[in-house]
């Protein structure tokens, strides 16, 4: 389960969420967003394993100090909120592997076995995928969204809400561009564009209409690597198989001994 601490006009009742997590016997929770200190403390009382997703090594070090068991490092390529440092995974992941003392998951832009092999080579213990799983048979979103993920290349995302320090990578469409245009004219004035980024518009696109153009919705640059809608089982087996082949065949073949 994911519990994300982001700016909100009406913050969710996080203590109630955590009570339900404990009551339902959920064993693993991913936290993200603002400082997870109090949430981690509350979850650890119940013996829950906590993964904290963050975009900077300094944030990861703090989360580990608070008790996080695993860190998911979220590179600039990610869908959703990449923070404001704009550091991609080719630098972020090896830096994290050098500095962190707990297992690391590579997050942001991940979609195939080549990237899994690369993440392992850079010191990570696995990968975390969001956008890629949107384009699976089991994903509870309508086909129009899934098809858009297939049809669009890696240039098909953009950032909104930079001027309110809540940067979000989203699907490039006229509605997202309207948000940026308003921000350019009225930087930092959320009330000028808030109606365009409402979650209800997002939900309607994903669950009802499949319209990719009339809401602001998150996805990562991994859309450039998506070309089908497999089952989750087929996707995972394919990714693991590709990574295994790269590690045991191609990479070993590149090593020469004197």
Secondary structure by P-SEA (a helix, b strand, c coil): ccccccccccccaaaaaaaaaaaacccbbbbccccaaaaaaaaaaabbbbbbbbccaaaaaaaaaacccccccccccccccccccccccccaaaaaaaccccbbbbbcccccaaaaaaaaaaccccccccccccccccccccaaaaaaaaaccccccccccccccbbbbccccaaaaaaaaaaaacccccccccccccaaaaaaaaccccccccbbbbbccccccccccccaaaaaaaaaaaaaaaaacccccccccc
